Amino acid sequence: MDPAYLLQLANQSGGILYLMVILLTLALTVIVERTWVLRRVTRHGAALTQALTPLAAQDRNGLTSLRETQARHLHGALLETTLAASAEADPDLASRLDEVILRHVPLLDRRLWVLDTTVTLAPLLGLLGTIIGMFHAFQVLAEPGAAPNAVTGGVAEALVATAAGLLIAVIGLVCFNGLNERVRLAVHQLDTLKVMLVNRFGRSGPVAGASVPGRDRSAD
């Protein structure tokens, strides 16, 4: 398509199409960045879950090896918290892991508000651009000897803004829902890892080697 014609359409929309190009660029940037990050997080989470499955209870050496070889920043924080808590006498491991998860979950869906805003804003901008374009189209009727096809052509060009807004909204909506599903999967993996770590390293009874209150040592 002729670039000069595209510039003409953008100018007839009152510059709205320029704003929509910026909006589309921002949305695509967020889509690419979040897709790459969430795909990496879910892949690491799946690999770590599989590696943690055969780990024996209280196997600190095995957990340390997993932290050094497989865990990245997000999942590594869970493993580090477990290693630190398992060295204490009576840790509340589940609460500490919940704290780590709550601190990191907002990092998963950050900047997704841009896509949510795009889905709502793009059609509205498209409608505004169409209205401005139709103002210009009907101004032709005020000119002497104006041909009717000039008006219809201007209306058709004005509708380009609405079509562009709907297209951007469709792209944003599909990607927003897909990324939300990725976030849900990542959070589910974190919860699964928390349960696995609590089952293997949580202390349900007295710590080995510690004295039990009320027990008569002389009975030994």
Buried (B, 14 or more C-beta within 10 A) or exposed (E): EEEEEEEEBBEBBBEBBBBBEEBBEBBBEBBEEBBEBBEEBBEBBEBBBEBBEEBEEBBEEBBEEBBEEBBBEBBBBBBBBBBEBBEEEEBEBBEBBBEBBEEBBEEBBEBBEBBEBBBEBBBEBBBBBBBBBBEBBBEBEEEEEEEEEEBEEBBEBBBBBBEBBBBBBEBBBEBBEBBBEBBEBBBEBBEBBBEBBBEBBBBEEEEEEEEEEEEEEEEE
